[in-house]
């Protein structure tokens, strides 16, 4: 009898395009950095997304850490309540390009795509 196991579900999904862009940014700033993704109060819809590179010593005990082939993403539990299942993508379009957040938990999203309401 064969036993199968499934990998744990990642709370934040990252497209290949976004991952390549993040890895390039990481290489410029230091390869030992991790990406912290979260939300904070503010923005035109009530909450805005945050992304920043951090060092491993900035990981808190209750943070979730997801590994994408060696690239690690960190999220605090409170933010994860609002963004679980979110997809992070990247567009190279001249107008409207950059990182895009597709959040299944957002009731409303602003026109710029960087803030939402739950």
C-alpha positions as protocol buffer text, in pm:
chain_id: "A"
residue {
  index: 1
  type: UNK
  ca { x: 0 y: 0 z: 0 }
}
residue {
  index: 2
  type: UNK
  ca { x: 140 y: 340 z: -102 }
}
residue {
  index: 3
  type: UNK
  ca { x: 111 y: 631 z: 134 }
}
residue {
  index: 4
  type: UNK
  ca { x: 90 y: 976 z: -19 }
}
residue {
  index: 5
  type: UNK
  ca { x: 151 y: 1301 z: 156 }
}
residue {
  index: 6
  type: UNK
  ca { x: 60 y: 1646 z: 44 }
}
residue {
  index: 7
  type: UNK
  ca { x: 267 y: 1957 z: 93 }
}
residue {
  index: 8
  type: UNK
  ca { x: 123 y: 2210 z: 335 }
}
residue {
  index: 9
  type: UNK
  ca { x: -93 y: 2471 z: 165 }
}
residue {
  index: 10
  type: UNK
  ca { x: 77 y: 2807 z: 124 }
}
residue {
  index: 11
  type: UNK
  ca { x: -131 y: 3098 z: 248 }
}
residue {
  index: 12
  type: UNK
  ca { x: 25 y: 3332 z: -8 }
}
residue {
  index: 13
  type: UNK
  ca { x: 69 y: 3227 z: -369 }
}
residue {
  index: 14
  type: UNK
  ca { x: 337 y: 3383 z: -589 }
}
residue {
  index: 15
  type: UNK
  ca { x: 341 y: 3372 z: -969 }
}
residue {
  index: 16
  type: UNK
  ca { x: 662 y: 3274 z: -1148 }
}
residue {
  index: 17
  type: UNK
  ca { x: 692 y: 3628 z: -1285 }
}
residue {
  index: 18
  type: UNK
  ca { x: 660 y: 3783 z: -938 }
}
residue {
  index: 19
  type: UNK
  ca { x: 902 y: 3531 z: -791 }
}
residue {
  index: 20
  type: UNK
  ca { x: 1164 y: 3612 z: -1057 }
}
residue {
  index: 21
  type: UNK
  ca { x: 1127 y: 3986 z: -986 }
}
residue {
  index: 22
  type: UNK
  ca { x: 1147 y: 3932 z: -609 }
}
residue {
  index: 23
  type: UNK
  ca { x: 1459 y: 3715 z: -645 }
}
residue {
  index: 24
  type: UNK
  ca { x: 1623 y: 3986 z: -859 }
}
residue {
  index: 25
  type: UNK
  ca { x: 1539 y: 4248 z: -595 }
}
residue {
  index: 26
  type: UNK
  ca { x: 1666 y: 4018 z: -321 }
}
residue {
  index: 27
  type: UNK
  ca { x: 1996 y: 3967 z: -505 }
}
residue {
  index: 28
  type: UNK
  ca { x: 2048 y: 4346 z: -515 }
}
residue {
  index: 29
  type: UNK
  ca { x: 1981 y: 4388 z: -142 }
}
residue {
  index: 30
  type: UNK
  ca { x: 2132 y: 4069 z: 0 }
}
residue {
  index: 31
  type: UNK
  ca { x: 2057 y: 3703 z: -62 }
}
residue {
  index: 32
  type: UNK
  ca { x: 2002 y: 3623 z: 307 }
}
residue {
  index: 33
  type: UNK
  ca { x: 1687 y: 3837 z: 320 }
}
residue {
  index: 34
  type: UNK
  ca { x: 1327 y: 3719 z: 344 }
}
residue {
  index: 35
  type: UNK
  ca { x: 1016 y: 3896 z: 216 }
}
residue {
  index: 36
  type: UNK
  ca { x: 764 y: 4006 z: 479 }
}
residue {
  index: 37
  type: UNK
  ca { x: 413 y: 4050 z: 338 }
}
residue {
  index: 38
  type: UNK
  ca { x: 128 y: 4194 z: 541 }
}
residue {
  index: 39
  type: UNK
  ca { x: -145 y: 4452 z: 573 }
}
residue {
  index: 40
  type: UNK
  ca { x: -185 y: 4772 z: 772 }
}
residue {
  index: 41
  type: UNK
  ca { x: -458 y: 5025 z: 830 }
}
residue {
  index: 42
  type: UNK
  ca { x: -464 y: 5292 z: 561 }
}
residue {
  index: 43
  type: UNK
  ca { x: -499 y: 5336 z: 190 }
}
residue {
  index: 44
  type: UNK
  ca { x: -804 y: 5456 z: 1 }
}
residue {
  index: 45
  type: UNK
  ca { x: -1008 y: 5142 z: 80 }
}
residue {
  index: 46
  type: UNK
  ca { x: -922 y: 5099 z: 449 }
}
residue {
  index: 47
  type: UNK
  ca { x: -629 y: 4854 z: 445 }
}
residue {
  index: 48
  type: UNK
  ca { x: -313 y: 4850 z: 237 }
}
residue {
  index: 49
  type: UNK
  ca { x: -66 y: 4577 z: 149 }
}
residue {
  index: 50
  type: UNK
  ca { x: 291 y: 4591 z: 277 }
}
residue {
  index: 51
  type: UNK
  ca { x: 603 y: 4421 z: 144 }
}
residue {
  index: 52
  type: UNK
  ca { x: 954 y: 4458 z: 278 }
}
residue {
  index: 53
  type: UNK
  ca { x: 1274 y: 4258 z: 294 }
}
residue {
  index: 54
  type: UNK
  ca { x: 1378 y: 4150 z: 645 }
}
residue {
  index: 55
  type: UNK
  ca { x: 1655 y: 3947 z: 805 }
}
residue {
  index: 56
  type: UNK
  ca { x: 1588 y: 3607 z: 961 }
}
residue {
  index: 57
  type: UNK
  ca { x: 1620 y: 3748 z: 1313 }
}
residue {
  index: 58
  type: UNK
  ca { x: 1309 y: 3963 z: 1247 }
}
residue {
  index: 59
  type: UNK
  ca { x: 1086 y: 3655 z: 1221 }
}
residue {
  index: 60
  type: UNK
  ca { x: 847 y: 3636 z: 1515 }
}
residue {
  index: 61
  type: UNK
  ca { x: 748 y: 3312 z: 1686 }
}
residue {
  index: 62
  type: UNK
  ca { x: 392 y: 3311 z: 1550 }
}
residue {
  index: 63
  type: UNK
  ca { x: 481 y: 3419 z: 1194 }
}
residue {
  index: 64
  type: UNK
  ca { x: 407 y: 3185 z: 905 }
}
residue {
  index: 65
  type: UNK
  ca { x: 703 y: 3119 z: 675 }
}
residue {
  index: 66
  type: UNK
  ca { x: 650 y: 2985 z: 323 }
}
residue {
  index: 67
  type: UNK
  ca { x: 931 y: 2854 z: 104 }
}
residue {
  index: 68
  type: UNK
  ca { x: 931 y: 2899 z: -274 }
}
residue {
  index: 69
  type: UNK
  ca { x: 1232 y: 2699 z: -393 }
}
residue {
  index: 70
  type: UNK
  ca { x: 1464 y: 2873 z: -148 }
}
residue {
  index: 71
  type: UNK
  ca { x: 1293 y: 3213 z: -150 }
}
residue {
  index: 72
  type: UNK
  ca { x: 1112 y: 3260 z: 181 }
}
residue {
  index: 73
  type: UNK
  ca { x: 804 y: 3471 z: 251 }
}
residue {
  index: 74
  type: UNK
  ca { x: 699 y: 3567 z: 605 }
}
residue {
  index: 75
  type: UNK
  ca { x: 353 y: 3680 z: 719 }
}
residue {
  index: 76
  type: UNK
  ca { x: 218 y: 3761 z: 1064 }
}
residue {
  index: 77
  type: UNK
  ca { x: -100 y: 3581 z: 1177 }
}
residue {
  index: 78
  type: UNK
  ca { x: -317 y: 3897 z: 1190 }
}
residue {
  index: 79
  type: UNK
  ca { x: -232 y: 3992 z: 831 }
}
residue {
  index: 80
  type: UNK
  ca { x: -283 y: 3635 z: 718 }
}
residue {
  index: 81
  type: UNK
  ca { x: -647 y: 3657 z: 831 }
}
residue {
  index: 82
  type: UNK
  ca { x: -699 y: 3919 z: 559 }
}
residue {
  index: 83
  type: UNK
  ca { x: -475 y: 3785 z: 283 }
}
residue {
  index: 84
  type: UNK
  ca { x: -487 y: 3404 z: 311 }
}
residue {
  index: 85
  type: UNK
  ca { x: -514 y: 3269 z: -43 }
}
residue {
  index: 86
  type: UNK
  ca { x: -387 y: 3591 z: -202 }
}
residue {
  index: 87
  type: UNK
  ca { x: -188 y: 3568 z: -524 }
}
residue {
  index: 88
  type: UNK
  ca { x: 105 y: 3802 z: -577 }
}
residue {
  index: 89
  type: UNK
  ca { x: 180 y: 3866 z: -944 }
}
residue {
  index: 90
  type: UNK
  ca { x: 407 y: 4103 z: -1134 }
}
residue {
  index: 91
  type: UNK
  ca { x: 344 y: 4288 z: -1458 }
}
residue {
  index: 92
  type: UNK
  ca { x: 606 y: 4452 z: -1677 }
}
residue {
  index: 93
  type: UNK
  ca { x: 347 y: 4673 z: -1852 }
}
residue {
  index: 94
  type: UNK
  ca { x: 455 y: 5035 z: -1897 }
}
residue {
  index: 95
  type: UNK
  ca { x: 122 y: 5162 z: -1763 }
}
residue {
  index: 96
  type: UNK
  ca { x: -11 y: 4986 z: -1456 }
}
residue {
  index: 97
  type: UNK
  ca { x: 291 y: 4758 z: -1421 }
}
residue {
  index: 98
  type: UNK
  ca { x: 442 y: 4637 z: -1097 }
}
residue {
  index: 99
  type: UNK
  ca { x: 325 y: 4400 z: -826 }
}
residue {
  index: 100
  type: UNK
  ca { x: -42 y: 4301 z: -834 }
}
residue {
  index: 101
  type: UNK
  ca { x: -237 y: 4159 z: -540 }
}
residue {
  index: 102
  type: UNK
  ca { x: -532 y: 3932 z: -611 }
}
residue {
  index: 103
  type: UNK
  ca { x: -701 y: 3881 z: -277 }
}
residue {
  index: 104
  type: UNK
  ca { x: -1006 y: 3650 z: -252 }
}
residue {
  index: 105
  type: UNK
  ca { x: -1088 y: 3802 z: 90 }
}
residue {
  index: 106
  type: UNK
  ca { x: -1121 y: 4160 z: -36 }
}
residue {
  index: 107
  type: UNK
  ca { x: -1478 y: 4291 z: -48 }
}
residue {
  index: 108
  type: UNK
  ca { x: -1359 y: 4602 z: -235 }
}
residue {
  index: 109
  type: UNK
  ca { x: -1033 y: 4695 z: -402 }
}
residue {
  index: 110
  type: UNK
  ca { x: -922 y: 5047 z: -491 }
}
residue {
  index: 111
  type: UNK
  ca { x: -833 y: 5149 z: -845 }
}
residue {
  index: 112
  type: UNK
  ca { x: -459 y: 5142 z: -777 }
}
residue {
  index: 113
  type: UNK
  ca { x: -479 y: 4785 z: -643 }
}
residue {
  index: 114
  type: UNK
  ca { x: -267 y: 4853 z: -337 }
}
residue {
  index: 115
  type: UNK
  ca { x: -548 y: 4879 z: -84 }
}
residue {
  index: 116
  type: UNK
  ca { x: -871 y: 4694 z: -5 }
}
residue {
  index: 117
  type: UNK
  ca { x: -1150 y: 4648 z: 243 }
}
residue {
  index: 118
  type: UNK
  ca { x: -1251 y: 4316 z: 392 }
}
